[in-house]
Amino acid sequence: MAFSADEAFSARKWALAHSKSLVLGPSGVLMGILNVTPDSFSDGGQLANTGDAVARARAMTEAGAGILDIGGESTRPGGDPVDAETEQARVLPSISAIRDAIAGAVISIDTYRADTAKKAVEAGAHIVNDVWGLQREPDIARVAAETGAGLCIMHTGREREKLADVIADQFAFFETSLEIAGKAGVQREQIVLDPGFGFAKDPEENFTLMARFEALHALGYPLLVGTSRKRFIGDATGRDAAERDVGTAATTALLRAAGAAVFRVHDVAINRDALAIADAMVARRPSN
């Protein structure tokens, strides 16, 4: 069921685990990045313990984050993989602590492992965010179906041959992922798609994806974007990773105007302001 760019701003329910839901469309939603890892590309090692994670989560919530995305394995290019036990030892205590400390927090687990996703939802997570688009461990779709978790399916170009056209490649990849989700019993209202900025995409591909972003609404699902501090922003601005938040905010405003619904970011406050401007403009769009 495709929809137009204008329809992307209409209210749609994103069904989540533990009987929660979020309304997507009329206003942009910020997803704060909480990496409990030693080696993530711009913020690795900053959250040394669960108390630090809770403090960062509280600060992000107060700054305007509607979702907290917790990851225990770096997905940066060349990042060292970890085993499931290490990943779970990093993320599960933080999920439980944030659940208990911050009333109403909406928690996402950034993982491609089905077992980690299952245990994270049991610990209190509401959303499963899979950077391999269900194609690394397809059983993660069954976890989402059985728990009712919101499911973010991300596009990646890693470890496969891509089509030359960036939009055609998006559609081809998501066709496979959505088939996996459907066969597992995941409901349409649980699904959000992420075009995977920066994942095996060079600057030309990333900026082309931004320029043609509205074409992705034909997929018929709400769209999440994760441009924060990515290398293509540095390519355009000349800034190092830690100095790319202004550039990130520019992409947030532009992609919100193009119909993106959720924005995964490191610096919540600056992107909240970018969204405030974009949402004020969106609210005044002429209706067709």
Backbone torsions as a table, in degrees:
resi	resn	phi	psi	omega
1	MET	NA	93.2	-179.7
2	ALA	-72.6	155.8	170.5
3	PHE	-141.5	162.6	-174.3
4	SER	-84.7	172.1	177.2
5	ALA	-60.4	-39.8	178.4
6	ASP	-62.7	-41.1	-179.7
7	GLU	-67.5	-20.6	178.3
8	ALA	-62.9	-18.7	179.8
9	PHE	-95.3	1.2	176.6
10	SER	-80.5	152.7	-176.7
11	ALA	-69.3	129.4	175.2
12	ARG	-136.9	139.4	179.9
13	LYS	-84.1	131.0	170.8
14	TRP	-101.9	109.1	-177.7
15	ALA	-77.8	131.5	-175.8
16	LEU	-124.3	170.8	177.3
17	ALA	-68.4	165.1	176.2
18	HIS	59.8	34.4	175.3
19	SER	62.1	23.9	175.6
20	LYS	-96.4	163.6	172.3
21	SER	-156.4	160.0	173.8
22	LEU	-125.0	148.7	173.6
23	VAL	-94.9	122.1	179.0
24	LEU	-111.5	148.6	174.6
25	GLY	124.1	-68.7	-174.5
26	PRO	-64.8	-32.3	178.0
27	SER	-135.5	145.5	177.5
28	GLY	-69.1	146.6	179.8
29	VAL	-114.8	131.6	179.8
30	LEU	-95.5	134.1	176.0
31	MET	-112.4	110.6	-179.0
32	GLY	-80.6	135.8	-177.8
33	ILE	-87.1	123.1	177.2
34	LEU	-123.1	94.1	-179.4
35	ASN	-93.6	109.9	176.0
36	VAL	-94.6	59.8	-175.7
37	THR	-130.4	157.4	176.1
38	PRO	-87.9	-8.0	-166.3
39	ASP	-138.5	18.5	175.7
40	SER	-64.1	155.0	-162.2
41	PHE	-67.0	-28.6	-179.4
42	SER	-123.9	-12.1	-175.5
43	ASP	-139.8	19.0	-179.2
44	GLY	-61.5	139.7	175.4
45	GLY	80.4	1.7	-177.0
46	GLN	-79.9	-23.5	-178.6
47	LEU	-109.8	88.2	-170.9
48	ALA	-77.5	-21.0	-178.6
49	ASN	-151.2	175.5	-176.5
50	THR	-62.4	-37.7	178.3
51	GLY	-60.5	-40.0	177.0
52	ASP	-64.3	-40.0	179.8
53	ALA	-64.2	-41.7	178.4
54	VAL	-64.5	-43.1	179.4
55	ALA	-62.1	-43.2	177.6
56	ARG	-65.1	-41.3	179.3
57	ALA	-61.2	-42.4	179.7
58	ARG	-64.9	-42.3	179.2
59	ALA	-63.6	-41.4	179.0
60	MET	-65.3	-40.8	178.9
61	THR	-63.4	-44.5	179.1
62	GLU	-65.3	-28.7	179.1
63	ALA	-80.0	-12.7	175.9
64	GLY	124.9	7.7	178.3
65	ALA	-71.9	129.5	175.8
66	GLY	-92.0	-16.6	179.9
67	ILE	-139.1	144.8	174.7
68	LEU	-115.8	118.8	-175.1
69	ASP	-104.8	113.0	-172.6
70	ILE	-105.8	124.8	-179.5
71	GLY	-126.4	143.2	-178.7
72	GLY	-118.0	7.4	176.3
73	GLU	-141.7	128.4	-179.5
74	SER	-66.1	134.0	176.2
75	THR	-106.9	14.8	178.1
76	ARG	-67.1	154.6	176.0
77	PRO	-56.3	127.9	179.6
78	GLY	80.3	5.9	179.1
79	GLY	-65.3	146.7	-179.3
80	ASP	-77.3	125.5	177.3
81	PRO	-69.0	152.9	174.2
82	VAL	-123.4	161.7	178.3
83	ASP	-82.9	169.2	-175.8
84	ALA	-61.5	-38.1	-178.2
85	GLU	-63.9	-41.7	178.5
86	THR	-65.8	-45.1	178.6
87	GLU	-57.8	-47.5	-177.1
88	GLN	-67.3	-36.0	177.5
89	ALA	-64.1	-28.5	178.0
90	ARG	-79.0	-44.3	-168.1
91	VAL	-92.2	-35.8	-171.4
92	LEU	-64.6	-42.9	177.2
93	PRO	-62.3	-36.8	179.6
94	SER	-68.1	-40.3	178.3
95	ILE	-61.1	-48.6	-179.7
96	SER	-62.0	-42.1	-178.2
97	ALA	-67.4	-41.3	178.9
98	ILE	-67.2	-40.8	176.6
99	ARG	-55.5	-44.3	-176.5
100	ASP	-77.1	-29.7	-171.8
101	ALA	-90.1	-27.8	-172.9
102	ILE	-121.3	103.5	-177.7
103	ALA	-61.5	130.9	176.3
104	GLY	79.4	4.1	-179.1
105	ALA	-61.4	136.6	173.5
106	VAL	-101.2	118.9	-170.9
107	ILE	-113.4	135.0	176.7
108	SER	-115.6	141.8	173.8
109	ILE	-106.3	122.9	-179.9
110	ASP	-91.7	96.3	-177.5
111	THR	-155.6	155.1	171.6
112	TYR	-109.4	0.6	-176.9
113	ARG	-93.9	129.3	-178.8
114	ALA	-63.4	-41.9	-177.8
115	ASP	-66.2	-41.6	176.9
116	THR	-63.5	-41.7	179.2
117	ALA	-60.9	-45.0	-179.4
118	LYS	-60.6	-48.1	-178.1
119	LYS	-68.3	-33.2	178.7
120	ALA	-66.8	-42.6	178.1
121	VAL	-65.1	-40.5	176.7
122	GLU	-60.6	-33.4	-179.7
123	ALA	-78.9	-12.1	177.5
124	GLY	132.1	-3.1	179.2
125	ALA	-69.8	149.4	-177.7
126	HIS	-109.4	-20.7	-172.7
127	ILE	-133.2	141.6	172.1
128	VAL	-109.3	123.2	-176.3
129	ASN	-115.3	104.0	-172.2
130	ASP	-106.4	110.4	-177.3
131	VAL	-75.2	-4.8	174.5
132	TRP	-105.7	10.5	172.4
133	GLY	57.6	35.8	178.9
134	LEU	73.2	1.8	-172.5
135	GLN	-98.1	-2.9	173.7
136	ARG	-92.0	-50.5	175.1
137	GLU	-129.3	86.8	-176.0
138	PRO	-56.5	-21.7	-179.5
139	ASP	-65.4	-13.8	176.9
140	ILE	-63.7	-27.0	176.7
141	ALA	-66.9	-38.0	177.1
142	ARG	-63.1	-38.6	177.4
143	VAL	-59.6	-45.3	178.8
144	ALA	-62.8	-42.0	-179.2
145	ALA	-63.7	-42.8	-175.3
146	GLU	-75.3	-30.0	-177.5
147	THR	-96.1	-14.5	-175.4
148	GLY	76.0	13.9	-177.8
149	ALA	-66.0	145.7	167.6
150	GLY	-61.8	146.9	-174.5
151	LEU	-129.8	117.0	173.6
152	CYS	-98.7	117.8	-178.4
153	ILE	-103.7	113.2	-176.5
154	MET	-100.8	140.0	173.5
155	HIS	-77.1	139.3	172.3
156	THR	-141.2	149.9	174.7
157	GLY	-101.7	4.4	-175.9
158	ARG	-72.0	141.5	172.5
159	GLU	59.0	35.1	175.6
160	ARG	-160.3	165.6	174.9
161	GLU	-83.5	126.2	179.7
162	LYS	-93.9	153.4	169.9
163	LEU	-74.2	153.2	-176.0
164	ALA	-65.4	-36.6	-178.8
165	ASP	-87.2	125.5	-172.6
166	VAL	-64.5	-35.9	-179.7
167	ILE	-74.2	-41.8	176.6
168	ALA	-58.9	-38.4	179.2
169	ASP	-67.0	-36.5	175.8
170	GLN	-59.0	-48.9	-177.1
171	PHE	-65.0	-40.5	-179.5
172	ALA	-65.1	-44.5	-179.6
173	PHE	-64.1	-48.3	-176.4
174	PHE	-68.8	-27.0	175.5
175	GLU	-58.3	-44.5	178.4
176	THR	-66.1	-46.9	-178.0
177	SER	-62.6	-43.3	-178.3
178	LEU	-69.6	-28.9	173.9
179	GLU	-66.1	-41.9	176.6
180	ILE	-60.8	-45.8	-179.7
181	ALA	-62.2	-44.5	-178.7
182	GLY	-63.0	-43.8	-180.0
183	LYS	-65.5	-28.5	179.2
184	ALA	-80.5	-12.6	179.9
185	GLY	95.3	14.2	176.5
186	VAL	-69.5	133.9	-179.7
187	GLN	-83.7	150.3	-178.1
188	ARG	-54.6	-41.2	-174.8
189	GLU	-72.1	-6.6	175.4
190	GLN	-85.4	-14.9	-164.3
191	ILE	-100.8	134.0	167.4
192	VAL	-126.8	142.9	-179.8
193	LEU	-108.5	145.2	179.5
194	ASP	-125.4	120.5	-178.2
195	PRO	-70.8	-5.2	170.9
196	GLY	71.1	50.4	176.0
197	PHE	-54.7	133.0	174.6
198	GLY	87.2	-12.4	-177.8
199	PHE	-90.2	96.6	-176.6
200	ALA	58.2	42.4	175.8
201	LYS	-132.1	130.8	178.4
202	ASP	-83.3	171.8	-177.5
203	PRO	-54.5	-40.5	178.8
204	GLU	-58.9	-44.9	-179.4
205	GLU	-66.9	-40.9	-179.7
206	ASN	-64.3	-44.4	-179.7
207	PHE	-71.7	-32.2	174.2
208	THR	-65.5	-40.8	177.4
209	LEU	-61.9	-39.5	175.2
210	MET	-64.3	-45.4	-176.1
211	ALA	-64.8	-30.9	-176.8
212	ARG	-108.8	20.6	-171.4
213	PHE	-56.6	-38.4	-175.9
214	GLU	-60.9	-21.8	178.1
215	ALA	-62.8	-25.0	-176.9
216	LEU	-71.8	-15.7	177.8
217	HIS	-65.4	-19.5	176.5
218	ALA	-65.2	-17.3	175.4
219	LEU	-68.0	-26.0	174.3
220	GLY	87.9	16.8	-179.1
221	TYR	-128.4	154.2	171.3
222	PRO	-59.6	151.7	-174.9
223	LEU	-118.9	132.1	174.9
224	LEU	-107.5	141.2	178.3
225	VAL	-126.9	143.5	178.9
226	GLY	-130.3	81.6	-179.9
227	THR	-96.9	-7.1	-164.4
228	SER	-55.0	118.9	175.4
229	ARG	59.9	18.9	-176.5
230	LYS	-69.1	160.2	-173.9
231	ARG	-60.8	-33.7	-178.6
232	PHE	-66.4	-28.4	174.4
233	ILE	-67.3	-41.1	175.5
234	GLY	-64.5	-34.2	178.3
235	ASP	-62.0	-38.0	-179.4
236	ALA	-80.5	-34.0	-172.8
237	THR	-102.0	-19.5	-174.9
238	GLY	78.1	12.0	-177.0
239	ARG	-93.0	147.3	170.4
240	ASP	-71.7	165.4	-172.5
241	ALA	-53.1	-45.7	-176.2
242	ALA	-69.8	-11.4	-177.6
243	GLU	-109.0	19.3	-173.8
244	ARG	-102.9	15.9	-176.5
245	ASP	-71.5	-34.0	176.1
246	VAL	-66.5	-44.2	175.7
247	GLY	-61.0	-39.9	176.3
248	THR	-60.0	-44.9	-179.4
249	ALA	-61.0	-34.9	176.7
250	ALA	-63.6	-43.1	178.6
251	THR	-66.0	-35.6	178.1
252	THR	-60.1	-47.9	-179.4
253	ALA	-63.6	-44.1	-178.4
254	LEU	-65.5	-43.2	-177.8
255	LEU	-74.8	-29.0	172.4
256	ARG	-64.0	-43.7	177.8
257	ALA	-61.8	-26.8	178.4
258	ALA	-88.5	-0.2	171.7
259	GLY	108.2	6.5	175.1
260	ALA	-64.8	148.8	-174.1
261	ALA	-108.1	-35.4	-174.7
262	VAL	-129.0	141.9	-173.0
263	PHE	-130.2	113.4	-177.8
264	ARG	-91.0	115.0	-169.9
265	VAL	-138.9	157.6	172.9
266	HIS	-83.9	-50.2	-177.2
267	ASP	-97.4	101.9	-175.2
268	VAL	-69.3	-43.1	-171.7
269	ALA	-61.8	-47.2	-177.3
270	ILE	-67.7	-33.8	178.2
271	ASN	-77.0	-26.7	172.1
272	ARG	-60.7	-43.9	179.6
273	ASP	-66.5	-40.4	177.9
274	ALA	-61.1	-41.8	178.8
275	LEU	-67.3	-35.7	179.3
276	ALA	-59.6	-41.5	178.0
277	ILE	-68.2	-45.8	-178.8
278	ALA	-64.1	-42.6	-179.5
279	ASP	-66.3	-34.9	176.5
280	ALA	-62.9	-37.8	177.2
281	MET	-70.5	-44.1	-179.1
282	VAL	-59.1	-39.5	-178.9
283	ALA	-62.7	-18.3	-177.2
284	ARG	-108.1	11.1	176.2
285	ARG	-62.6	138.2	174.6
286	PRO	-66.5	136.4	178.3
287	SER	-81.9	141.4	-179.6
288	ASN	-89.3	NA	NA
